[in-house]
Amino acid sequence: MTGIPLDQLKETPGARPGETRETRIKRLGMRSMRRGIKEMDIILNRYATEQLDQMDDGELDLYEALLGENDQDLYQWVSGQQSAPPHLSDLVAHIARQTTIR
């Protein structure tokens, strides 16, 4: 995986039994656009559309762990209002750079 202690994750990421890479990417894409608050729907859907196909399995695991986080926390991290936890900070910074509202 990514070296993140499992006790720091809200859910255990990874492909489901029998799930193909294509199906996993589609599942993560759907989770990205059905968040709960519209701002995170827009930000994560845009990021997922542009980035998921290029990620390796470890990066997908980390992204899936991020999707287990609370939307209000995610928004504050991506918008720079609060610092993201260390195990997610690089990914959050990448999302922030890639998804500035155009």
C-alpha positions in Angstrom: 0.0 0.0 0.0 1.3 3.5 0.7 2.9 2.9 4.1 0.0 4.6 6.0 -0.8 2.9 9.3 -4.3 1.4 9.0 -5.3 3.0 12.3 -5.0 6.4 10.6 -7.5 5.6 8.0 -11.3 5.9 8.4 -11.8 2.9 6.1 -9.5 0.3 4.6 -8.9 1.1 0.9 -8.3 -1.4 -1.8 -10.0 -3.2 -4.7 -13.0 -5.3 -3.7 -12.8 -9.1 -4.3 -13.0 -9.8 -8.0 -13.0 -6.1 -8.9 -11.2 -5.1 -12.0 -9.1 -2.0 -12.2 -11.6 -0.4 -14.6 -14.5 -1.1 -12.2 -12.5 0.2 -9.3 -11.8 3.5 -11.1 -15.5 3.8 -12.0 -16.5 3.2 -8.4 -14.0 5.8 -7.1 -15.2 8.2 -9.8 -18.8 7.8 -8.6 -17.8 8.3 -5.0 -16.0 11.4 -6.1 -19.1 13.0 -7.6 -21.6 11.9 -5.0 -20.1 13.4 -1.9 -22.7 15.4 0.0 -21.6 19.0 -0.5 -21.6 20.4 -4.0 -18.2 22.0 -3.7 -16.6 18.7 -3.0 -18.6 17.0 -5.8 -17.2 19.5 -8.2 -13.6 19.4 -7.0 -13.3 15.7 -6.6 -15.2 14.8 -9.7 -12.9 17.0 -11.8 -9.8 15.5 -10.2 -11.1 12.0 -10.6 -11.9 12.5 -14.2 -8.4 13.9 -15.0 -6.3 11.7 -12.7 -7.7 8.2 -11.7 -6.7 6.5 -15.0 -3.1 7.5 -14.5 -2.8 6.4 -10.8 -1.1 3.2 -9.8 -2.7 0.9 -7.2 -1.0 2.5 -4.2 -2.2 6.0 -5.4 -5.7 4.6 -5.8 -5.5 3.2 -2.3 -4.5 6.6 -0.9 -7.3 8.4 -3.0 -9.8 5.9 -1.7 -8.7 6.6 1.9 -9.2 10.3 1.2 -12.7 9.6 0.0 -13.5 8.2 3.4 -12.9 11.6 5.0 -15.6 14.1 6.0 -16.5 16.6 3.2 -16.2 19.6 5.5 -12.7 18.6 6.5 -11.8 17.8 2.9 -13.0 21.2 1.8 -11.0 23.0 4.4 -7.9 21.1 3.5 -8.2 21.6 -0.3 -9.1 25.3 0.2 -6.1 25.8 2.5 -8.2 26.8 5.5 -6.7 24.0 7.5 -3.7 21.7 7.1 -4.4 18.1 5.9 -3.2 15.2 8.0 0.4 14.3 7.1 -0.5 11.1 5.4 -2.9 12.9 3.0 -1.1 16.3 2.7 0.7 15.6 -0.7 -2.5 14.2 -2.3 -4.6 17.2 -1.0 -2.0 19.6 -2.3 -2.1 17.9 -5.7 -5.9 18.1 -5.8 -5.8 21.8 -4.8 -3.3 22.5 -7.6 -5.2 20.5 -10.2 -8.7 21.6 -9.5 -8.6 25.4 -9.0 -12.0 26.7 -10.1 -11.8 27.7 -13.7 
